[in-house]
Amino acid sequence: MKNKTEFTKFMLLASELYDRKLSKSLTELYWLALEPYSDDECVMAFQTILKTSKFFPKVADLLEVLEGPQNSEAT
């Protein structure tokens, strides 16, 4: 994600919706995790999470929407 304004908007929406305080370090963690993805992909991920999650999303929740569920079985 490159659009910091759009990112900040969604983080603030999530914090309001889930009554969660955002620290600077927490916000930076999310920003770094989403950096490799396009703005459109991240907007879609945020919109999906905000519609479906009962809890404030973890980075892993957003990545699962972006990349699909990860197979947890060892090979």
C-alpha positions in Angstrom: 0.0 0.0 0.0 1.4 3.4 -1.0 -1.5 5.7 -0.1 -0.9 6.7 3.5 -4.1 8.8 3.6 -6.3 5.8 2.6 -4.4 3.5 5.0 -4.9 6.0 7.9 -8.6 6.3 7.0 -9.2 2.5 7.3 -7.1 2.2 10.4 -9.1 4.9 12.1 -12.4 3.4 10.9 -11.3 0.0 12.4 -10.3 1.6 15.7 -13.6 3.4 16.0 -15.7 0.3 15.0 -13.8 -2.0 17.4 -13.2 0.5 20.1 -9.4 0.0 19.9 -6.7 2.6 20.6 -4.1 2.9 18.0 -0.5 3.5 19.0 2.1 4.8 16.6 4.1 1.5 16.7 1.0 -0.6 16.0 0.0 1.5 13.1 3.6 1.3 11.7 3.5 -2.5 12.0 0.3 -2.6 9.9 1.8 -0.1 7.4 5.0 -2.2 6.9 3.0 -5.5 6.5 0.7 -4.0 3.8 3.5 -2.1 2.0 4.1 -4.9 -0.7 0.4 -4.8 -1.7 -1.4 -2.4 -4.1 -3.7 0.2 -2.7 -6.7 -1.5 -4.4 -5.8 -4.9 -2.8 -5.5 -3.3 0.6 -8.8 -1.3 0.3 -10.5 -4.6 -0.6 -8.9 -6.4 2.4 -10.0 -3.6 4.8 -13.5 -3.5 3.4 -13.8 -7.3 3.7 -12.5 -7.3 7.3 -14.7 -4.4 8.4 -17.8 -6.2 7.0 -17.0 -9.7 8.4 -14.9 -9.5 11.5 -16.3 -9.2 15.0 -12.9 -8.1 16.4 -10.2 -5.6 15.5 -8.2 -7.3 12.7 -4.7 -8.6 13.3 -2.1 -8.3 10.5 -2.6 -12.0 9.8 -6.3 -11.4 9.2 -5.6 -8.8 6.5 -2.9 -11.0 5.0 -5.3 -13.9 4.8 -7.8 -11.8 2.9 -5.0 -10.7 0.6 -3.2 -14.0 0.0 -5.9 -16.6 0.9 -5.8 -19.0 3.8 -2.4 -20.5 4.5 -2.1 -24.3 4.7 -1.0 -25.0 8.3 -0.1 -28.7 7.6 3.6 -29.5 7.7 5.0 -31.2 4.7 
